Each structure stands twice: as structure tokens, then as C-alpha cells.
Amino acid sequence: MKKTGKKTVKGGRRASPSVAERAVKPIQLPDGMWERISRKAYELWEERGRQEGSALRNWLDAEEIVIKELHESCE
């Protein structure tokens, strides 16, 4: 059997990637999504007084807002 470095499970199927393997390759965002989230995160940063150390919280909040807006526009 040739070793390819890929994990397999019974039946020859490929096993689910580990957390480390998923972290190496980030998910792909739809076109324009990264820019939209980035702009919203910057807006939140400004609205919240340009606080140091708040980048992650602003980004996560911006993701939530943008995704909610997308869902609402699809209804």
C-alpha cells in the first residue's frame, strides 16, 4: 500500500480532517464577503471608541451582523 499521508478509515474512505489540518486551510468566503466584514469591523471599532485589543470582538460582531443582513435580504 502506498503511503500518501492521508488518513483513511474502514472501507477506504478518507477520514475527516483534524482541527490542525482545518486550521492550515481557512474556509473560503463568498466574493466580497471579507471586504464587507472588514468595513463593518472598522465601523464598530470607530463606534466603540477605537479601543486597543478589540479587533477580534469587532470582527466576530461584524461577521454576525453581515451574515444576518444577508439572510434578511434573501427572505
N, C-alpha and C positions, 0 to 999 in steps of 0.2 A: 504494500500500500504506500503510495506517495504521500509524503507529509507536505501539507500546504500551509500549516499554521492556523487553519480554521478549525474551530470546534465543531464536532458533529455529535448527534445523538442517535439512538437506536433508529434503524431504518434509513440511515444515511442523510437525514435532514440536517441542515446547519442549525446549530444552537443559537439562541438569542444572544445578541452581543452583550458583553458585560458593561457595567457602568463606565469603566475606564475606556472601553472601546467607543462607547457613545460620546464620551466627553471629547475625544480626539476629533470627531467629525460632528460639528454642530448641525442642528436642523436647518433646513433651507426655508427661508421666509419668502412669501409671495413678493413679486416685484413691487417696489416702492414701500413695502411694509417697514423695513429697517429705518428708512428716512422719516417716515411718518411717526414712528415711535420715538425716534431721536428728537424730532422737533417738539413733540408733546413732552418728553422728559425735560428738555431745556425750558419749556414754558413753565412746567411745575417747579423746576429749580429756581426760576426767577420769582414766581408767585410765592414761594416759600422762603424768600429772603436770601437766596444764594448761599445756603448753608453748606459748609465743607463736610465731606463724608456722607452726603445724602444721595450720591449718584445711583446706587443700587436701588434704593427705595423709590427714587424718582422714575427709574427705568421700569421697574416692576409695575408701578402705578400707571405709567404711560401705556405699557402693554395692555393692561386690563381695560383702560379707557378706550384705546384704539380698537381692540377686539370687540368690545361692547358696541362701539359705533358701527363697526362692520356688520355685526349681527342685526342691529336695528335697521340698517339700510337695506338688508336683504329681506326683511319682513314685509 
